[in-house]
Amino acid sequence: MRKIYILFTVAALMTSFSCGKSETETKDNSPVISVKLGGESHSATGSFVTASGKIEAENSANVSTRMMGYITKIHVKTGQKVSAGQLLVSINNTDLQAKKAQVDAGIQQATAAYNSAKKDHDRFVALFAQQSASQKELDDMTARFEMAKAALESARQMRNEVQAQFSYANLTAPFSGTVTGTFLKEGDMATPGTPIVSVEGASRLQVTAMVAEHNINAIKMGMLVKVLVKSSGRTLGGNVSEVSASAKNTGGQYLVKINLDKPDAQVLAGMFVNVQFAVSSAKETVAGEKVLVPEGVLVKQGQLTGIYTVGHGNTAILRWVRTGKMFGDQVEILSGLSAGEPYIASAEGKLYNGAKISIQ
């Protein structure tokens, strides 16, 4: 009797556990996430070469001096806008002031000597015409006059030299732009060639890019390019303005410069970019069925990269992929996703592996 009771109890418990498990499995209250799909995962018609680059100001200068002296005043701050000819830095010029006073005194002395020699020369010219002076006396007086004239000119040129030195004691902006840095402070010793202030003309920006040697022949002057700003995702237009013919000092990479078409105020010098050159043929191009997806749809987990796709029963499946090069704002998928295969481009909630989805 006791054995029958135990068997009955075990059977009842197994039945209860089985029913509870079934109810748990069938009950799923997880929310359904609305998503949008993207399926154009292959490149457009045509081919292009890509390269990384950096935005720079077309006009850029490090302002320095040719004289040695203590900095008495820095008249600008980093980020300040300046106009061409505006005073930037003042350097102590006491020694120049003393030299200028000496030169001015020398000019006065040379002027007096010149005036005296000129009067004597004119007088002897008149006497020689009246045959009251010899040719030798006239020649001597003419030589004296020419020497006084040369001495006066020499004194005046010395004044011009001193005036030129004053331009290195008061440094001005070479062009209109923005102060991007100050390297010394008031009281520091300024030495010839040492940068004191840097100025960039922000009105015109350009991109400096490095192109591989097997693609440089496809880059032509004036060709139109697309420039993707990495930090903001903005796409800018431009055209090739310079193509270097040598890679001697650039490690096998060729320097290419691109003039940007009217960038807005949010595009600043120093930002990194990807440049896309549209070419007819190149060894390193995008064509055919290359799989490209927007960079924003990729999921990063440590060193792994994945993308959400649609699984059976409208569920989100995280699929790991291997990525290649950047082409503008698109990333090449080398494996893990086929060309034309749909993927989840956006979602109105946080996706996870196995999440229920509804496709808009």
Disulfide bonds with the S-S distance in Angstrom:
none
